[in-house]
Amino acid sequence: KACPRSLIRISGEDWEAEQLYKKLSKNFALLERGGGGVTFSGGEPLMQAEFLLEMLRLCEGKTHRAIQTSGYCAETTFLEVLKNVDLVLYDLKLIDEDAAKRYTGKSSAPILRNFEILKGSGVPFVVRVPLIPTVTDTEKNLTAIAARIGGAGFLKVELEPYNKFAGSKYAMCGREYLPQFDESVPPEINTKIFEERNIKVSVY
């Protein structure tokens, strides 16, 4: 904050759960009047599951609690989180195992397993699909996602076209951004795949 040319910037702060809760709680009345609440996002909030659970429990009964997650975590962790949350914004990117390993370096199995747990939990959830050109926006991938959607808590699908500013986050971490796709190609925004299955879908 003291650097006159902004050559150094603060891009994160460390918080203890109780300390952060006290700061957030000052806004609970305002959030309630507006029909809102608190969403724990990231990055991936489940990478700090112990901290997340402590925050969710502190906020219980005080404000609406939501998380935005890829669902990549141990089954036991996910089950515990579901007991303490009011809404889940669940990112589904790639269903195919080979494609998931190619683009993320990880298996999609834990994500898909936890998605099935979410579907059976009764917790309200929204499926979010980032549309990455020629990667996640293909008819094959979107059809596979649509085929998996269901469950008593399901609310809708949100399609989110690729944001070209993603690369700037790499620079902040001192990493080079080398996408494995052509950023100049606009993503395919195919709502028909979901509409034909009577799945509520929005584009953001």
Beta strands, then each sheet from edge to edge (+ up, - down):
strand 1: 37-40
strand 2: 64-69
strand 3: 87-91
strand 4: 125-131
strand 5: 154-161
strand 6: 201-203
sheet 1: 1+ 2+ 3+ 4+ 5+ 6+
end
